[in-house]
Amino acid sequence: MPRPSVADLRPVVHPDGVKDRRSGEHWAGRLYMREISLHIDPYLVNTRVSPNQLTYLMVVVGVLGGAVLLVPGLLGAILTVVLFQVYLLLDCVDGEVARWREQTSVTGVYLDRIGHYLCEAALLVGFGLRGADVFHQQGHAANWLWAFLGTLAALGAILIKAETDLVDVARQRSGLAAVRDEASAPRSSGLALARRAAAALRFHRLVGGIEASLFILLAAVLDACDLTGSGLFFTRLGVAVLAAVAVVQTLLHLVSILASSRLR
């Protein structure tokens, strides 16, 4: 079959609303990755590579992105950023190939969601292990407090996603239609104001894969400058910050769901 052009692909793989999904599209996808993926799609849509295989590859790349944080110094953090950009690219490409071939499926959606859970958790656990100094780069025993905090951040990131996904589960089991965007608004004016403030600050995004990888690189750069002389000070501070953000966001997100009309 002839290779489709970008112009042929665009209306099919980027139908109206794909880039405008309130919670289903990452800002980096809207900003640049969807355009990059459009130029990768022509080389994949006529191959034997299935959309689900691309999703599996996405998961492998994302988990590796967390694992390479065990490489000390700037190199490990740079590799993480690169791998999570590839992870985001694959996250775009798998769905676009599925839409072009008309192979979208419940299995694909499920694998995609599981993949995000695993990859973001792997990143945060890897960050905690990096802070724990598991390879004793500073000549002393590993400090497992940081590994615990990284795991706590990972648990929070998973719970935040689960809280959102379980809304659909609860509604489906109750025989209700899928939730509409307007139902997410809190019924209380005070909670609505707090929600708008949190959305403006965007602090909750720090535990997302792309944002966290960039945050980790920033911490690694500051550590490389050795501004405090303590080696991993900024990495450990970053682990603590992400753990705190994950815990707070898990609680606030749960309250936001219960105070909205999403379960009604």
NURO-710616 format. One record per atom (N, C-alpha, C, O, CB): x, y, z. Coordinates in pm, whole numbers, plus 32768, in hexadecimal, padded with zeros to 4 digits. Atoms other than C-alpha are relative to their C-alpha. Glycine has a CB too. Layout:
BEGIN
XYZ/...
***
This chain:
BEGIN
80547F898000/800080008000/8058807D8000/80C2807D803E/7FA18000807B/7FB17F857FFF/807C81627FBB/8002803E808B/7FA2803380D7/7FC980657F9A/7FF37FC17F7D/80FB821F80E9/7FAA807E8004/7FB780D47FAD/80948023801E/80577F887FF8/7FF583208158/8052807B8024/80B980718065/7F907FEC8068/7FBE7F827FDF/805A848B8171/7FCD80348086/7F69800480BA/7FE980697F91/802C7FC07F84/8040856282A8/7F76803E7FEC/7F2280398045/8065806C802D/80827FC3801E/7F1E86188201/7F917F977FFF/7F217FB28029/8005804A7F7A/8064806C8000/7E6A84CB81CE/7FE27FD2808E/7F6F7FB880B2/80327F887FAC/800E80357F79/7EA7845E8333/7FB8805F805E/7F66803480AF/80877FDF8038/802B7FA17F99/7E52859C83EF/7F6B7FF98021/7F497FEC8097/8021808C7FD4/808E80007FDB/7CD3859E83D5/7FD07F7D803E/7F6B7F7A8085/7FAB801F7F88/802980827FCA/7CC2842B842D/803B7FE8808A/7FF37FC080E6/802B7F907FA1/7FBE80207F81/7DC1840C8546/7FF380718065/8005805C80DD/80937FE17FEA/801A7F8E7FA7/7D7A856985D4/7F7480357FE8/7F6580A87FBE/806A806F7FEA/80897FCE8014/7BFF858085C1/7FE380728061/8029808680C3/7F9A7F8F8014/80277F907FAB/7B5486AC8659/7FF07FD38091/7FAF7F6F80AD/7F7C80407FCE/800D801B7F71/7B7386AE87D2/80737FB4803D/80807FB380B7/7F857FB68018/7F92804F7FC7/7CA985D387F6/80608058804F/8086803680BF/804C7FB77F90/7FA17FA87FBC/7D8E86F58851/7FBE8055806D/8003809480BD/804380597F9C/80477FA97FA1/7C8087A1891E/7FC67FB58077/7F7F7FEE80C9/7F9080487FB9/8036804E7F8F/7C3086878A10/8033803A8082/80AC804E8093/80277F6B7FF4/7FDC7FBB7F84/7C2C87208B6C/80677FB58050/80C77FF18080/7F8580178054/7FA3804C7FAD/7CDE86068C1F/80447F907FB2/80957F467FEB/7FB87FC68077/7FCB806F804C/7D3885188B05/807780237FA8/80B17FCA7F6A/7F967FC77FAC/7F927FD88057/7E4285E38A4F/8066804F8050/804580B08094/7FCB80557F88/7F957FBE7FB7/7F8F864B8AE0/802580837FBA/801D808D7F3F/807C7FA4800C/7FDC7F7F803C/7FFF87B38AAD/80727FF27F9B/807480387F36/80288064806D/7F908014805D/813F87388A05/7FD07FC27F7D/800A7FDA7F13/806C7FA88041/803A80378079/806B86728912/7FC5806D7FA9/7FDC80727F30/7F957F998022/803A7F90804B/7FAA87A988B0/806B805D7FCA/805F80917F5B/7F9F804D8058/7F9C7F9C8024/80E1888088A6/805B7FD47F8F/807680217F33/805380228079/7FA1802A8068/81CB87AC87D2/7FFA7F6C7FDC/80137F4A7F68/808B8021802D/7FEF808F801D/81B6863087EE/7F9D7FCA7F9A/7FBF7F6F7F4E/7FF47FB2807E/8060802E8064/807986028721/802E80217F72/800F7FD87F13/7F76803E801A/7FCC7FE08084/812486B18600/80757FA57FDC/80837F7D7F68/802C80937FFB/7F91805C801A/825C85D98623/7FC97F767FDD/7FF77F367F7F/805E7FF7807B/803680868018/818C849B8636/7FC17FF47F75/7FC47F897F39/7F987FDD806A/803B80028086/80D884FB84F3/80677FDF7F95/80447FA77F2D/7FC080867FE2/7F97801C8061/822684E08440/803E7F768015/808B7F477FC1/806B806C8008/7FD4808A7FE7/826F838B84DD/7F977F9D7FCE/7FB97F327F9C/801A7FE98098/806F80598025/811882F38492/800C7FC47F72/7FF27F4D7F61/7F7E804B800B/7FFC803A8087/814E82CD8316/805A7F867FF2/80447F327F9B/802D80697F9E/7FA280718008/826B81D98357/7FCF7F86804F/800F7F1D804D/8089802B8033/8032806D7FAB/819781008441/7F797FC97FD4/7F5C7F537FEA/7FF68030808D/808B80298016/803280F483C2/7FF37F8B7F9E/7F8F7F437FA2/7FB080777FCC/8008806F805F/807F7FFD82A9/805C7F8C8024/80767F357FD1/802380317F75/7FAA806D7FD2/81607F198375/7FAD7F9A804E/7F357FAB8063/807480368058/804480657FAF/810D7DE3843E/7FFF80228095/7FC87FD780E7/80427F797FEB/7FFD7FD77F73/814B7E9D8583/7F74802C8029/7F3980857FEB/806780738019/80897FE17FD5/80007EA9863F/800180728064/8068808D80A3/7FBD7F83803E/80097F967F9B/7F877FCA8716/80217FCE808D/8064801380DA/7F74803D7FFF/7FE380347F7A/7F977EEB884A/80947FE38013/80C97FF48082/7FB07F818019/7F6F80147FF5/81007E9087FE/80478084801A/80A980898064/80377FBE7F80/7FC77F7C7FE6/8150800387F4/7FE880298091/803C806A80CF/7FC480697FA1/801D7FE27F73/80A880258948/805D7FB2805B/808F7FE980BE/7F6E7FE08022/7FA1804E7FB1/817B7F0989D3/808B80407FFB/80D080468061/80077F6F7FCD/7F7E7FBE800C/82B07FB9894D/800480818053/806A80A18091/801F80207F6C/800A7F887FAD/823B80FA89F4/801A7FE08093/8062802880D7/7F7780417FF0/7FF080287F74/822A80448B42/80937FDE801D/80CA80078083/7FA67F888020/7F7380267FED/83877FB18B19/8059807C8007/80AF8087805E/80307FA47F8E/7FAF7F858002/841A81078AC2/7FEA80518080/804A808580B9/7FDD80567F85/801C7FB47F86/836B81AF8BE9/803E7FC3807B/8075800A80CF/7F6C800C8013/7FC480437F8D/83DE80AA8CE4/809880107FFD/80D680268065/7FDA7F6A8002/7F707FE8800D/854180C88C5D/8023808F8027/808F80A9805D/802E7FE37F70/7FE97F757FD9/851F823E8C8E/800C80128096/8055806A80C4/7F9080567FCC/7FEF7FFD7F6F/84F682008E01/807D7FB8802C/80C17FE38089/7F887FC38045/7F8C80517FD9/860880F78E10/808480497FEA/80E180378038/80007F7E7FB2/7F807FBF801D/871681D28D73/8023806C8066/809280A28064/7FFD803C7F74/7FDF7FA17F95/86FC82BE8E9B/80657FC58062/809F800D80B3/7F818029804A/7F98803D7FAE/87DE81C38F48/808B801C7FC9/80EF8004800D/7FE97F6A800A/7F817FD28036/88F082418E60/801F80868042/7FD180E48034/7FFC800D7F62/7FE67F867FB4/8999834D8F36/802080797FA7/8046806B7F33/80727FE88060/7FDA7F858044/89CE84B68ED4/7F9A802E7F99/7F297FFE7F94/80847FED7FBE/80587FC58064/893B857F8DB9/7FD47F9C7F95/7F657FA67F61/804480757FBE/801F805E806C/8945845D8CC2/7F7D7FB7801A/7F297FAD7FC0/80717F9A7FF0/807B80487FE1/8834839A8D75/7F8580587FF0/7F20802B7FBB/80067FCA808D/80727FA5800B/874F84CA8D88/7FE480267F70/7F7080317F48/8019807E8053/80127FDF808D/878985258C1B/7FC07F8B7FB6/7F657F9F7F65/808680267FBE/803B8076803F/873D83C08BAC/7F6D7FF38024/7F1B7FCD7FD0/804C7F818029/808C80077FD6/85FB83CD8C76/7FAA80607FB0/7F3E803A7F82/7FF4801E8096/804D7F9E804E/8586850A8BC8/7FEE7FD07F71/7F807FD97F3A/8045808A8002/80078030808A/85D884788A72/7F9D7F8C7FF5/7F497F8A7F9B/808B7FD57FCE/805880758006/8528832F8ABB/7F6E80258017/7F157FE97FDB/802B7F988066/808B7FD97FE9/83F283DD8B3F/7FC880537F8C/7F4E80597F7B/7FF3804E8082/80307FC1807B/83DF84AF8A03/7FDB7F957F99/7F767FA27F53/806B805E7FC6/8022806F8059/83E9836A893A/7F807FBC8030/7F2B7F967FDF/80747F997FFA/807B80387FC4/82E082DF8A29/7F8680517FD6/7F1F80187FB1/800B7FFE809B/80717FAB8028/8200840989DC/7FE57FF37F6A/7F717FF07F40/801C80938024/801180128090/823E83E18867/7FB47F7E7FE2/7F567F7E7F92/80897FFF7FBA/804380808015/81D782728875/7F7080048030/7F187FC47FF7/804C7F908046/80877FF17FCC/80A782D18944/7FA680467F9A/7F2E802A7F93/8001804F8083/804D7FC1806C/803A83B08823/7FF07FA27F89/7F827F937F52/804580827FD3/7FFE8050807A/809982C2870C/7FA37F878008/7F5F7F677FA6/808D7FD27FE1/8051807B7FFA/7FE7818A878D/7F6D801C7FE2/7F2D7FD17F98/800D7FBE808A/808C7FDF801A/7E928231878E/7FE880317F72/7F7F80167F37/7FD180698061/80107FCD8089/7ECC82DD8641/80027F8F7F9A/7FB37F8E7F3C/806E80657FE0/7FFD80758058/7F2981988596/7F7D7FB1800C/7F477F817FA9/807A7FA48022/807E80487FEC/7DF680F48632/7F8D80467FB9/7F3980047F7D/7FE17FF38096/806C7FB88043/7D11820885AF/800A7FF37F67/7FA47FE27F24/800180948028/7FEF800C8091/7DA581F6844F/7FD37F777FCF/7F937F6B7F66/8092801A7FD9/802380898028/7D78807C8441/7F757FD6802F/7F477F68800E/80677F9F8036/808180217FC3/7C2A808884F8/800D7F858059/7FBC7F298054/7F957FE87F93/7FE680707FA5/7CBA7FA085FF/7FFA802C8092/80387FED80E8/808A7FC27FE1/800F7FD87F74/7C5D805D873A/7FB67F93804C/7F5B7F548015/7FB58088800B/803C806F7FB5/7BFC7F6C884E/8001801E8095/804E807280C5/804A7F7D7FE4/80017FF57F6F/7BA77F4F89BD/80857FD08039/80B88009809A/7F8B7FB0803D/7F7F80337FD1/7CE57E8289E8/806C806B7FF3/80BF807A804D/80297F837FB1/7F9E7F968013/7DB27FA08959/7FF5806D8068/8059809D809C/7FF2803B7F77/80167F997F99/7D16809C8A46/80327FCF8087/8071801980D3/7F6B8026800A/7FD6803A7F7F/7D547FB38B6C/80987FFB800A/80D080218071/7FC57F728011/7F6F80087FFF/7EC07F778B0E/803E808B800F/80A3809C8054/80337FBE7F81/7FCE7F777FF7/7EF480EC8AE5/7FFB8033808F/805B806F80C0/7FB1805C7FA5/80107FD17F76/7E6F81368C41/80617FB8805E/80A27FF880B1/7F707FEC8030/7FA3804D7FAE/7F38801E8CE3/808F80327FE8/80DF803D8045/7FF57F697FE1/7F7B7FD08021/806B809D8C2B/802180828047/809180928078/800C80147F6C/7FE87F817FBB/804681FA8CBC/80167FE98096/806C802880D3/7F8A80617FEA/7FEE80217F73/8020816A8E19/808F7FCF8019/80D580028071/7F997F94802D/7F7E803F7FEB/815B80968DF8/807380617FEA/80D18067803A/800F7F897FA5/7F8E7FAB8025/823981988D52/801380748061/808480938086/7FEC80367F73/7FF27F907FA3/81EE82BC8E37/802B7FCF808A/8076801280D0/7F7D804F800A/7FD4803A7F81/821581DB8F67/80937FDD7FF9/80DD7FF68058/7FAC7F848023/7F738024800F/836281588EE1/805980798008/80C580748044/80177FB77F7C/7FB07F857FFD/83DF82BA8EB1/80138033808E/8082805680B6/7FBD806C7FAB/7FF87FC97F78/838E83279014/804A7FA2805E/80937FCF80B6/7F74801B8035/7FB180607FB0/841581E790B1/8094800E7FDD/80E9800C8036/7FCF7F6F7FE7/7F757FEE8029/855182148FE4/803D807E8039/80B2807F805F/800A80047F6A/7FD17F827FC5/856F837A905F/801F7FEC8094/8084801E80C6/7F9780707FEE/7FE7801C7F73/8551830091C6/807E7FAF8014/80CC7FCA806F/7F8B7FB9803D/7F8680527FF7/865E81F9918F/807C80537FE0/80E7803E801A/7FF87F877FA2/7F917FA5801F/873B830490F5/80248053807B/80998065809B/7FDB805C7F88/7FE87FB47F86/870E83D7922E/80397FAC8071/80837FDE80C6/7F818041802E/7FCC805A7F99/875982A79306/80937FE07FEC/80D57FAB8045/7FB07F7F8002/7F728018801F/88AF8290925C/80207F6B800E/807C7F448056/805B8053805E/7FF680917FEE/888A81189235/80877FC77FD6/80AD7F5C8004/7F947FBC7FB2/7F7B80308026/89DD80F59190/806F8044804E/80E5803C802B/801580157F6C/7FA07FCA7FA1/8A8481B492AB/8067805C7FBE/80DF80517FD5/80477F8F8048/7FA47FA58044/8B1382C691D2/8048805C8061/80B380908042/7FB480527F99/7FC27FA67FA0/8B5F83919308/80517FB48069/807F7FEF80CB/7F9580558045/7FAA804C7FA7/8C19827693B6/7FC07FD78083/80077FB680E2/8077804F801E/8043802C7F85/8B10822294BA/7F867FAE7FDB/7F607FA57F67/7FD880798059/807180598019/89E8813B94E1/7F8A804D7FC5/7F7880C47FDE/7FD57FBA8083/80777FC3803D/88AC817E941A/7FA08030806C/7F907FEF80D4/7FBA7F9D7FA2/80627FC87FA4/87AA825894C9/7F757FDF7FC8/7F4580217F6B/8013809C8013/807C80358039/8665819D9490/7F868057801A/7F1A803C7FE6/7FE67F778035/806F7FA27FEE/858D82BC950C/7FD480397F7A/7F5D80497F60/802980718060/80207FC18080/85A2835293B0/7FBE7F9D7FA2/7F677FC27F52/807E803A7FBF/80438067804F/8544820A930C/7F6E7FF3802C/7F157FE27FDA/80497F79800E/808880067FCC/841381FF93EF/7FAE80767FCD/7F3C80657FA3/80017FFD809B/804A7F8A802D/83B083649394/7FE57FFA7F6A/7F7A80257F3D/804E807F8021/80188011808F/83DC83199222/7F8F7F9E7FE6/7F3C7FB47F8E/807D7FD17FBA/806C8062800E/82FC81E99247/7F7B803C802B/7F13801E7FF0/801E7F828053/807A7FBB7FD4/81FF82BE9305/7FCC805C7F91/7F5480627F78/801B80508081/80277FAB8070/820083B791E5/7FC47FAC7F8F/7F617FD47F52/807980507FCC/803480598068/81CC829690F1/7F747FCF8022/7F1C7FCA7FCC/805F7F897FEC/8085802E7FD4/80A7821291BC/7F9A806F7FEF/7F2B80577FC0/80047FD18093/805C7F908011/800B836C91BF/7FDE80177F6E/7F69802E7F4D/803C807E803B/801A7FEC808F/803483919046/7FA07F977FCA/7F497FB77F78/80847FFC7FB1/805A806B802B/7F8982419012/7F7280188035/7F1080077FED/80347F76802F/80847FEB7FC4/7E6E82959101/7FB580747FBD/7F3B806E7FAE/800E801C8095/80407F8F8044/7E2C83E29054/7FBF7FD17F7E/7F4E7FF67F60/806780717FE3/80388035807C/7DFB832C8F09/7F8D7FA1801E/7F287FA17FD8/806D7FBA7FAF/806980607FDE/7D2F821B8FB1/7F808047802B/7F12801B800A/80307FA2806F/80757FB47FD5/7C48831B9050/7FAF802F7F88/7F34802B7F89/802980788057/80447FD48079/7BF983A48EF7/7FC07F8B7FB7/7F4B7F927F91/806280487FA3/80348073804B/7BD182518E4F/7F8C7FBD8048/7F307F8B8007/806F7F9B7FE9/806980447FB5/7AF881C98F66/7F7B804A7FFC/7F138010801B/802B7FED8090/807F7FBA8016/79F682D88F26/7FB27FBB7F91/7F3A7FA37F9E/801980957FDD/804280458070/79AC822E8DD9/7FD17F758029/7F657F498001/805E7FF67F88/802780867FD1/79A880D88E82/7F8180098054/7F237FBC8040/80727FBF8052/80757FF27FA7/78B2814E8F8D/7F8280237FB2/7F177FED7FCD/801B806A806A/80757FD8804F/77CD81F48E8E/7FD07F8B7FA9/7F577F757F9D/8022807A7FA8/8028806F8056/77D180C88DA5/7FB97F93804F/7F557F5C8022/807A7FC67FB8/803F80687FAE/777E7FD68EBE/7F79802D8038/7F277FDB8060/805D7FD98072/80807FCC7FD1/766280BA8F27/7FA0801B7F8D/7F32804C7FA3/8015807E804F/80567FEE8074/75D680C78DC7/7FF6808F7FD0/7F9780B37F8B/7F797FCE801E/80017F738029/762D82378D93/805480157F84/80AE7FC67F66/803280598071/7FB37FDE8077/76B082D98C57/808980358028/80A18055809C/7FB580677FAA/7F7B7FC97FE6/7817834F8C37/7FF4808E8034/7F9A80D8800D/80587FFB7F81/80067F7C7FC2/786184878D01/8022806C7F9B/807780597F43/806080078076/7FE37F8D8056/785D85D88C52/8061805E8047/806C805D80C1/7F7E804B7FDA/7F9B7FA77FC7/796A86DF8C83/7FC7805F8067/8005807980CE/8043804F7F93/803A7F9E7FA3/787F87D58D2C/7FDF7FC48088/7FD1800D80EA/7F82803C7FC4/801F80417F80/783386D38E3C/80768002805F/80667FE680D6/7FD57F707FE7/7F8A80007FAA/799786F78EBF/8007807B805A/8055807E80B9/807D7FF97FAC/7FFF7F877FAD/794E884F8F50/7FC87FE2808A/7F5C7FA78094/7FB080707FBC/803380177F78/7929884190CF/7F7E804B8017/7F6B80B97FE4/806780298068/807E7FBE7FE2/77CF88929152/801280718064/7FC180CE8066/7F9B7F9C8037/7FE37F977F9F/786689679269/8051806F7FBF/80B280547F78/804C7FC6807A/7FB77F8F8039/78D88AC59206/808D80098038/80EA802F7FF0/7FB580828019/7F7B7FFD7FC4/79FB8AAE92FB/805D7F9A7FC2/80D17FB87FA4/7FF77FE78096/7FAF80688040/7A7689679268/801C80237F6E/808780047F3B/7FBA7F798008/7FEB7FD7808B/7A4789F2910A/807280647FF7/80C4805E7F9B/7F7F803B7FC5/7F947F9D7FFE/7B298B179162/80877FBD801A/80EA7FDD7FD9/7FE5806C806B/7F8380487FE2/7C2F8A2F91F8/802D7FAE7F87/80A57FA57F6B/7FED7FA3807A/7FDE804F8077/7C1F895490C2/803C80587F93/809B80317F51/7F847FB87FCB/7FCB7FA48065/7C578A808FDE/808D802E8025/80E3803D7FCF/7FA3807A7FEF/7F7B7FD67FD3/7D7E8AEE90B2/80677F937FE8/80D67FAE7FBA/7FFE80268095/7FA580718016/7E1B899490A3/801D7FEF7F6C/808E7FD27F45/7FC47F7E803A/7FED800E8090/7DE389878F2B/805C806D7FCB/80AB80547F6F/7F7980067FB7/7FAB7F92802C/7E8B8ADA8F02/80927FE88025/80EC80077FD8/7FD08085803C/7F77801A7FD3/7FBC8A708FCA/803F7F897FB7/80B97F847FA8/80027FE78095/7FD28076804A/7FD789258F0A/80627FA9804F/80AC7F5B8013/8041802C7F80/7F9F804E7FB3/809C888D9029/7FE67F6B7FF6/80437F1B8004/7FFD802B8091/8022808E8007/7FE287449000/80437FBA7F8A/80527F407F8A/7F6B7FEF7FF6/7FC2803C8076/8089870E8EAF/808E7FD0801B/80C67F867FCA/800080637F8E/7F7680267FE3/81DB86DF8F55/80137F698008/80807F377FED/802E80408081/7FF180927FF5/8195856C8F8C/7FDD7FB97F7E/7FDD7F3E7F7A/7FA87FCB8070/8013803D8083/814285338E1C/80867FDF7FC1/80EC801C7FE3/7FB0805D7FA4/7F8280328036/824784808D4B/805780697FBF/80CE80737FDF/7FE37F967F9E/7FB07F9C8047/82B7859D8C68/8031806C805F/80A78090805E/7FAF803F7F8E/7FDB7F957FA3/82B286A88D75/80657FCF8067/80C680148086/7F8380368046/7FA580367F9B/835B85C88E77/808B7FE87FC6/80EF80018009/7FC87F7E8039/7F7D8019803C/847085688D84/804F80837FF1/80C880858007/7FF17FBC7F77/7FBC7F7E800C/84BE86D98D44/802880368089/809280728099/7FA480657FB8/7FE27FD77F76/84AE87218EBA/807A7FB58033/80D07FEF8077/7F867FE6805D/7F8E80537FD7/85A386038EF6/808080327FBE/80EA80357FFE/7FE87F6C7FDC/7F8A7FCC8046/8691868F8DF0/802E80838041/80A680998051/7FE180177F6A/7FDB7F837FBD/868587E48E98/80497FE48083/80AE802480A0/7F838055801B/7FBD80247F83/86DE87458FE7/808B7FCA7FE6/80E97FEA8030/7FAD7F97804C/7F7C80378021/87FD86888F42/8061806D7FD6/80D780687FF9/7FF37F987F91/7FAA7F908028/888387C78EA5/802F804E807B/80A480728085/7FB4805F7F9E/7FDC7FB77F86/887B88788FF6/80637FB08054/80C17FE8808D/7F8380218053/7FA180547FB8/89298751909A/808980007FBC/80F07FFE7FFF/7FCB7F71800B/7F8280008049/8A3087538F87/804E80818019/80C980818019/7FE77FEF7F69/7FBE7F817FDE/8A7788BF8FD8/80387FFD808E/808E804E80B2/7F9F80757FF1/7FD080157F77/8AAB88479140/7FFD80828051/805F80A88091/808F7FC77FFF/800D7F7E7FBD/8A28898D91CE/80097FF48098/802F805480DB/7F7D80427FDA/7FFF80107F6E/8A0F88FE932D/80717FA88031/808D7FA280A9/7F7C7FC7802F/7F95805B7FD8/8B2D88059329/7FCE7F7C8037/801D7F2F806E/805680428065/8038807A7FC4/8A4286EC9390/7FDD7F957F99/7FA17F307FBC/7F858021804F/801180688066/8A31862D9246/7F747FED7FCE/7F57800E7F5B/802F7F828035/80888021802B/88C485C4923A/7F9780568046/7F23802E8051/7FE47F6E801A/805E7FAC7FB4/882386E292FA/7F83801E7FAE/7F13800C7FDF/80438083802B/80747FD5804F/8743875991DE/7FAE7F897FCF/7F347F927FC2/802D80547F89/804B80798023/86E985F9916F/7FA87FD68076/7F327FB78063/80617F8D7FD9/804E80287F8B/867B85A592D0/7F9280638022/7F25803D804B/805B7FEE8078/80697F9B7FED/85C286EC92F3/7F907FE97F9A/7F1A7FF47FBB/803A808F7FF2/8064801A8067/8514869B91AB/7FAB7F87801F/7F327F898008/80437FEE7F7B/804D80777FD9/84AF85419225/7F998025806A/7F257FFC8062/805F7F918035/805B7FD77F95/841885DD935E/7F8E80557FC9/7F1B80457FF1/804C804D806C/80667FA9803B/836086E49290/7F997FAD7FB3/7F217FC17FC3/804080697FA3/805E8051804F/82C985E291A1/7FAC7FA68058/7F367F8F803B/804D7FAC7F9A/804F80527FA3/8261850292C3/7F9280548040/7F218027804C/805B7FC3806C/80637FA87FC1/81B38628936C/7F9280267F9D/7F1C80247FBF/8044807F8036/80627FDB8066/810B86959227/7FA27F8A7FE4/7F297F9D7FD8/8047802C7F7E/80528076801D/8092853191E4/7F9B7FE5806F/7F277FC98052/80587F857FEC/805B801A7F90/7FFD85059340/7F92806A8005/7F1C80498012/804F7FFE8086/80637F937FFA/7F52865B9341/7F9F7FF67F8B/7F2680047F9D/8047808A8000/805680078076/7ED1863391E0/7FA27F888005/7F307F917FD8/80547FF97F82/805880757FF2/7E4984D69229/7F8680228055/7F1580008032/804D7F8A803E/806F7FDB7FA6/7D7985609346/7FA6806A7FC1/7F2B805E7FC6/803680338085/80507F95803C/7D0B869D928F/7FAE7FCD7F89/7F3C7FF67F76/805B80737FD3/804780368074/7CAD85DB9157/7F887FAC802C/7F1E7FB17FEF/805F7FAD7FA9/806E80507FCC/7BDA84E99222/7F8F805A8031/7F1A80418014/80307FA58071/80657FA17FCE/7B27860A92D0/7FBA80437F8A/7F4080557F8D/8040806A805C/803A7FBE8074/7AF386B3917E/7F9A7FA77FBC/7F307FD77F94/806C80287F9E/805D805E8041/7A4D857C90EC/7F827FEF8055/7F127FF38021/80447F777FEA/807480157FA9/796E8544921A/7FA8807C8008/7F2F8072801E/802D7FD8808B/804C7F837FF5/790786B3921C/7FC5802D7F7B/7F7D80917F76/8058806E8036/80357FDC8083/78B386BA90A9/7F847FAC7FE1/7F527F628036/806C7FED7F92/80748050802B/779486238FE5/80277F857FAF/7FD27F467F70/7FA280567FAE/7FD180708052/786C85168F45/7FC77F79802B/7FBE7F1C7FDB/80977FFA8004/8035807E7FD0/77D884069021/7F678004800E/7F2C7FB38055/80407FDD8086/80927FF17FF8/767184768FF4/7FC17FF27F75/7F477FFC7F67/7FDB8089803E/
***
